[in-house]
Amino acid sequence: MVEVSYVAHPAEPGLDTGISHALVVGVGEGRLPETFRIHTTGRIVAFGRQDRVTGGYPGAVTAAKTAGYLPIERLAGGRAAVFHEGTLAFSWAIPAAEPRQAIAERFEAAGRLMAGAFGDLGFDARVGETAGEYCPGSYSVNIGGISKVMGVGQRLVRGAAHVGGVIVVDGGRRIAEVLGPVYRALGLEWEPRTAGDLADFVPDISVREVRDAVIARLAAATPTVPATLPDWLIAEGRRLSTGHVSPAA
């Protein structure tokens, strides 16, 4: 049984990352069941651990702030990715006694879930890296081998794994505009045309439609129930959120 949450805090984008952190720790401790959270976001640039150890990181943070995006240090690795009002963030906290034993399987499950949901909506969705994509990954999802529309990362904690990422429903061009100066500061090469969105192919697609298709796919694979995140989890997420807002500038 997987609990499903839509709780979002777009006005406090750092809080959403803190809640994801608290959620996976709570699942690992056995205080919470397996939980899948999917929600809209505020404007953030989510930096990975590789970004944070590069000399260009302070400049990249400044570039994100200049564009009006809050720099966040996310749970998983990978390179910088952009979230905004036209994206959906997802956070899948999965109990695992030995989380290192099924890393690839969890990535594959997330890729299948998203590609299947997009396929149900009529898209030619494929799992795999598009040449030149931002935050490249073998389990990204693209449309027709052209545009990346979903990126995913993973974080392991004691007793659980967090599989999370971004679905770009609309605003792919905005992502390219923000990532241009950010990636230049980080010294990363990429191809801006790969920053796509689902609305490039179906102009009237809505965030709600995509969200519901993802949950329908999840429910077809495993029983789901609505989740009410407990007050202690939100409070813990708020405490942890301060550690995810980048101190560099």
Secondary structure, DSSP 8 states (H G I E B T S, - for coil): -EEEE----TTSHHHHHHHHHHHHHHHHTTSS--EEEEEE--SEEEE-HHHHTSTTHHHHHHHHHHTT-EEEE-SS-SS-EEE-TTEEEEEEEEE-SSGGGGHHHHHHHHHHHHHHHHHHTT--EEES--TT-SS--TT-EEETTTEEEEEEEEEEETTEEEEEEEEESS-HHHHHHHHHHHHHHHT----GGGB--GGGTSTT--HHHHHHHHHHHHHHHS-EEE----HHHHHHHHHHHTTTB----
